[in-house]
Amino acid sequence: MTIKISFTAIAFFICMDMQAQQFVSKAVIEYEVKANIKKTMGNSSWQEMLKENLPTFKTGYYTYTFADNKSVYKFDHWDEKAKMPEFLRRSDEENVWYVDHTQDKMNIQKNVWGSNFNVEDSLPNLEWRLTNENRVIAGFNCRKAVAKMFDSVYVFAFYTDEILIPGGPCTIHGLPGMILGVTIPRLYTSWIATKVMVNNVQENLIKPVAVKKYYTMKDMKSTINDRLKEWGSEDDTDEVKQQKNRFVWNLLL
């Protein structure tokens, strides 16, 4: 009798624990995206003068809406405390990332020099290394993972397996759960989820931007690199080369 009661009690508590644990299959996640714009700028006299009239950080809020293993990630609003000039705002406001994780496909819109590039391609492959570091983000237990993009750019991410989609902000993906925190030191940028809203998810918003012409990611990169040849020369300083690299990395993210 004692043994039967013990097994019943264990089964009861296991059942209760499983019910208490959250497994989210659709929601809207808000991210705070913070970039240190002064560190990304050069040190010319014009740029130093420009820095004096800019906030240190460009802080925006984005929403990641997902359901049925599909997602759309796009700009929502700016931090009201920091006034941003239009040339630092426009591209962010028009960029859109749609991802179908079942098909491993992406459809993204990137605003470059005032024009929209629409890309349809496979998702980039990221090789992640899991660590034993953990933290809580937006109420979810997260585990740290590290990957490398563009051959030399390290990405530090925190993901939760309590949110089922293997996605994240922009095209960062590929972990066994949702990425709620990201830092890319070479871009001086971080993404952190501020809240996860599971009610009233507008699934009709999860769709790609429909246009007549799409680029592949390779086509867009080639077009951008050709245009960048007009910016500087073969004798670019290391500082200018890094600025160019950050510009391209941000576009391909």
Solvent accessible surface area in square Angstrom, and as a share of the most:
residue,aa,sasa,rsa
1,M,173,0.77
2,T,105,0.61
3,I,124,0.63
4,K,148,0.63
5,I,107,0.55
6,S,54,0.35
7,F,137,0.57
8,T,91,0.53
9,A,41,0.32
10,I,97,0.49
11,A,59,0.46
12,F,114,0.47
13,F,135,0.56
14,I,96,0.49
15,C,63,0.38
16,M,96,0.43
17,D,94,0.49
18,M,131,0.59
19,Q,131,0.58
20,A,79,0.61
21,Q,79,0.35
22,Q,92,0.41
23,F,115,0.48
24,V,13,0.07
25,S,70,0.45
26,K,90,0.38
27,A,0,0.00
28,V,25,0.15
29,I,0,0.00
30,E,22,0.10
31,Y,0,0.00
32,E,40,0.18
33,V,18,0.10
34,K,70,0.30
35,A,15,0.12
36,N,18,0.09
37,I,10,0.05
38,K,58,0.25
39,K,123,0.52
40,T,38,0.22
41,M,34,0.15
42,G,0,0.00
43,N,99,0.51
44,S,55,0.36
45,S,101,0.65
46,W,155,0.54
47,Q,36,0.16
48,E,73,0.33
49,M,116,0.52
50,L,37,0.19
51,K,28,0.12
52,E,142,0.64
53,N,124,0.64
54,L,13,0.06
55,P,36,0.23
56,T,58,0.34
57,F,86,0.36
58,K,34,0.14
59,T,9,0.05
60,G,2,0.02
61,Y,39,0.15
62,Y,13,0.05
63,T,28,0.16
64,Y,4,0.01
65,T,10,0.06
66,F,0,0.00
67,A,5,0.04
68,D,110,0.57
69,N,51,0.26
70,K,59,0.25
71,S,2,0.01
72,V,5,0.03
73,Y,3,0.01
74,K,75,0.32
75,F,36,0.15
76,D,75,0.39
77,H,75,0.33
78,W,39,0.14
79,D,35,0.18
80,E,148,0.67
81,K,190,0.80
82,A,22,0.17
83,K,166,0.70
84,M,17,0.08
85,P,45,0.28
86,E,110,0.49
87,F,127,0.53
88,L,35,0.17
89,R,70,0.26
90,R,109,0.40
91,S,42,0.27
92,D,26,0.13
93,E,68,0.31
94,E,55,0.25
95,N,17,0.09
96,V,23,0.13
97,W,14,0.05
98,Y,25,0.09
99,V,8,0.05
100,D,18,0.09
101,H,24,0.11
102,T,94,0.55
103,Q,112,0.50
104,D,70,0.37
105,K,100,0.43
106,M,4,0.02
107,N,5,0.03
108,I,0,0.00
109,Q,22,0.10
110,K,3,0.01
111,N,7,0.04
112,V,4,0.02
113,W,119,0.42
114,G,35,0.33
115,S,65,0.42
116,N,71,0.36
117,F,15,0.06
118,N,10,0.05
119,V,0,0.00
120,E,87,0.39
121,D,41,0.21
122,S,53,0.34
123,L,13,0.06
124,P,45,0.28
125,N,128,0.66
126,L,20,0.10
127,E,144,0.65
128,W,43,0.15
129,R,149,0.54
130,L,73,0.36
131,T,28,0.16
132,N,135,0.69
133,E,89,0.40
134,N,103,0.53
135,R,116,0.42
136,V,95,0.55
137,I,6,0.03
138,A,37,0.29
139,G,60,0.57
140,F,10,0.04
141,N,103,0.53
142,C,3,0.02
143,R,87,0.32
144,K,40,0.17
145,A,0,0.00
146,V,11,0.07
147,A,4,0.03
148,K,99,0.42
149,M,9,0.04
150,F,64,0.26
151,D,131,0.68
152,S,49,0.31
153,V,1,0.00
154,Y,109,0.41
155,V,0,0.00
156,F,63,0.26
157,A,0,0.00
158,F,21,0.09
159,Y,14,0.05
160,T,1,0.01
161,D,83,0.43
162,E,19,0.08
163,I,0,0.00
164,L,100,0.50
165,I,5,0.02
166,P,41,0.26
167,G,0,0.00
168,G,4,0.04
169,P,0,0.00
170,C,11,0.06
171,T,2,0.01
172,I,0,0.00
173,H,21,0.10
174,G,42,0.40
175,L,5,0.02
176,P,85,0.54
177,G,2,0.02
178,M,0,0.00
179,I,0,0.00
180,L,0,0.00
181,G,4,0.03
182,V,4,0.03
183,T,60,0.35
184,I,0,0.00
185,P,64,0.40
186,R,83,0.30
187,L,3,0.02
188,Y,80,0.30
189,T,14,0.08
190,S,39,0.25
191,W,12,0.04
192,I,47,0.24
193,A,4,0.03
194,T,60,0.35
195,K,95,0.40
196,V,29,0.17
197,M,70,0.31
198,V,74,0.42
199,N,116,0.59
200,N,148,0.76
201,V,22,0.13
202,Q,107,0.48
203,E,80,0.36
204,N,109,0.56
205,L,69,0.34
206,I,21,0.11
207,K,127,0.54
208,P,57,0.36
209,V,38,0.22
210,A,95,0.74
211,V,58,0.34
212,K,214,0.91
213,K,135,0.57
214,Y,74,0.28
215,Y,56,0.21
216,T,58,0.33
217,M,35,0.15
218,K,163,0.69
219,D,68,0.35
220,M,0,0.00
221,K,91,0.38
222,S,59,0.38
223,T,45,0.26
224,I,2,0.01
225,N,56,0.29
226,D,79,0.41
227,R,110,0.40
228,L,11,0.06
229,K,152,0.64
230,E,142,0.64
231,W,100,0.35
232,G,46,0.44
233,S,69,0.44
234,E,171,0.77
235,D,129,0.67
236,D,22,0.11
237,T,84,0.49
238,D,113,0.58
239,E,65,0.29
240,V,36,0.21
241,K,94,0.40
242,Q,64,0.28
243,Q,24,0.11
244,K,34,0.14
245,N,56,0.29
246,R,28,0.10
247,F,58,0.24
248,V,17,0.10
249,W,22,0.08
250,N,72,0.37
251,L,16,0.08
252,L,14,0.07
253,L,4,0.02
